[in-house]
Amino acid sequence: MSIPTALGFLGQTLYDVVDMIWIGRISGAAVAGVTIFAAVFWSVEALNEIIGISSVSLISQSYGAKNLERTNRVIEQTLTFKALVALLAMAFLLVFLRPLLGFLAPDEAVLDHALDYGFIRLFFLPVMFSSYTVNTALRCIGDAKSPMMIMLFASVLNIILDPIFIFERIPGTSLPGLNLGIFGAGLATVISISIAFTIGFYLLYSGKRGPKISFKGLLKLDWSIDYKLITIGLPTGFEMLTRNVSWFIAMKIIATFGTVAVATIGIGNRFSGLLVMPLLGMYVGSTAIVGQNLGANQIETARKTVKATAIVGALLMGITGGFALLLPGLIMRMFINDQTVIGLGINMIRFIGPGTVFLGIFYGYASAFGGAGYMKPFITSSVISRGCVLIPLLLIFILALHLPIETIWLTLVLTDATAALVMYFAYRRGKWESKRV
């Protein structure tokens, strides 16, 4: 379950990395622009997460109980709800995007790049949310290979389109490009996401994978399901909102060091995302297995799944983090030619690479709560790690004591370590074992 999912996510993140490499060839300001847009854009991800995590529990447990009719209805309602929520989020960001970006942007060039990249992404927000749903639905019924192939195809397409759309001449060739700059990077992304959604929707609509959705079901609301889609994931949505708001504040503090610092953390985010993607694949696979086993009342198998995910995740991150610790300069030069950014980023990689071990532990134990539909530990973890560690330490270290930027990297690692510890103790309490949706 987890390996195909991890490969699919890895392909998606590989695109994110290549995307940042191409954008880094434009300028450091372009990298900074994409970074601050991401800080604002992912604030609405909490809305997607509320419905998404609820759907994982509902779909996997319905399928585990062999209730195909209910499985179909949950998938239909998830698609409909996500589209409506995405439209609301799009309307909000269209109004407030410029002032929010202006609050973070170190200079006008960075703001211009963020807006050029951002508006095209906003208009396709409903498609992006829905693309998550079709992949999630397929994984929850045990089909991890189809989402993997869809995501890998979309990532390869994105990687091919990027240089064609961004540059006047395609790098390494004499072929002309469209010369759309940073806007071209955003356009390539939305095209790839739209095609991926179309393929996944066809698989669910055709019934080729078991469940079979209908347009009639998409147009009819079922409050008995919709209520659970809203309420089950509220704690996780709140956790993600807390995470994104705290990161927004952190980005403002980082921006006090200038455009170079913003570009550096942008590269750090893409690189750490590459390291973490196998973890997310394991988390999604483990969550579906835990949900199915809880639906079948196989508690011991659910426990073994969670423990295995945590152990393998920590070991995997230890290995990849070790390579990052040894090759920080090479990693930074992959993304950008700016020597100032490279110099600043080397120390950053040395911190965040090994620090991903804590994320391995976090996602391993978190899979218990995702499968059970018991999300309160996510809130506790977020409030403690970010409200009591990340923001207070940044305020003290940077704004009060005026310590060097390296203390930011250390604070990020301490934040992840705290989150992992909280999640472990929540797992040991065992409340998730008796939860059903």
Phi, psi and omega in degrees: 000317188278324185297311177298321178296315179298319179296321178296313177295323180296320176298319178297317180288328175300321174299315180303320180293312180297321177303314180293327176297314178296316180296325177297338177282346175282300178182165174295327178296324178294318177299316179296322180297315178295324181295314182287329175296319179299322180297325179278315186299319184281359173293331178277353178297337177300325179294317177296322184292324181303309182284322184298311183290327175298318183294327179300312180296314184293315182292311185294319180288323176295318180290322178296329177275005179062033177257085186291325180297315179292324177302315178300316183294321180296317179298316179299314182293325178295316178300314182295313182295319181296321179297318179294316179297320180296323177296319177295317180295320179298315180298319179298313184288329177298327180280318190254002184299310183299310179296324179293317178294321179298330178294327182265329192294127178291330181206172185294324180298319178295317180298317180299316179297318181298319181289319179299321180282326193280321188296320180295326178293323181296318185294340180253018181299318178301323179293320180296314179300317182291328179295326175298320185295314183296322178291318178299316181300316180296319179294321184293340177262010175094002179262087180273341184287321181297311176301324178300311182295322179296314182292321178295318178299314180296322180293316179297316178300317179298316180297324179289319184287328184309298183296331179294318183279328189279314195257157176291321173232135183296123183306135179084000179224175174257011183281141180285145174252183182273347175057044180268355178063219184295330176299323179297325178296317177294320180295318178300321180295312184290328176296315181295317179297319181296318179293319179298317179298318181300317180295312181296320179297320179299319180298321180284323182288326182282341182079013184292342182249011180115281176299148181222109180273163180226155177295326178299318178293329179289335184264359182241124180277142178236100188296330179298329177269317184300322179299317179290325177299326180280315191277322183300317185271000181304315178300319179293320177298319177296321178299315181291323177298317177299318179297315183289321178295318179295324178290326176299316178295318179298320179297323177297319178293317178298323182297341178294342176273357175102179183299324180299318180294319180295317178298321181296313181290332175297317176294320178300320179296316180294320180292314179295328175298323177296318179293324188276341185305319174301326177296316180297322176298316178296320180298313181296315179297316181294320180299316179296319180292318178299315180299316180296320181289325175293322177298328178266005179063034176260077189294317184296321177296323177297318179299313181298323179298314181296313182297318179297320180297316180295316183293310182295320180298316180295318179295318180298316179291329176296321180290309182293323177295327177296319176297320179297321180297328182276334188232048184293322181296316179298320180297314181294321181292340174296329188267326191204155179260351182292115185293330178294316178295319180298314181299318180290326185284338182299313178294326178299314180298323180296333177275305191286335179298297178297333182294345180291348175303320180294329177291326176300317178293316182302306184292329178299307181285335178294334181297335177297318184283326177295317180291328182276342186076024180250100194254000182302324179301332178295319178296312181302314180299316183292315182298317182289311186289323183261318180286332183252348182239296188302298186293313178301317181293321178297317179298318181288310186293316189266307186279326182269310185267347179056043178285163183294166186296338180300335178293337175294315180297319179297319180297321179298320179292317179298325178296314179294322179296320178295317179299318179296319181295317179297317181296322179297314181293326177294321177297317183296334179292332171081007181297331183296335185294334182258003182273137175223151178243000000 
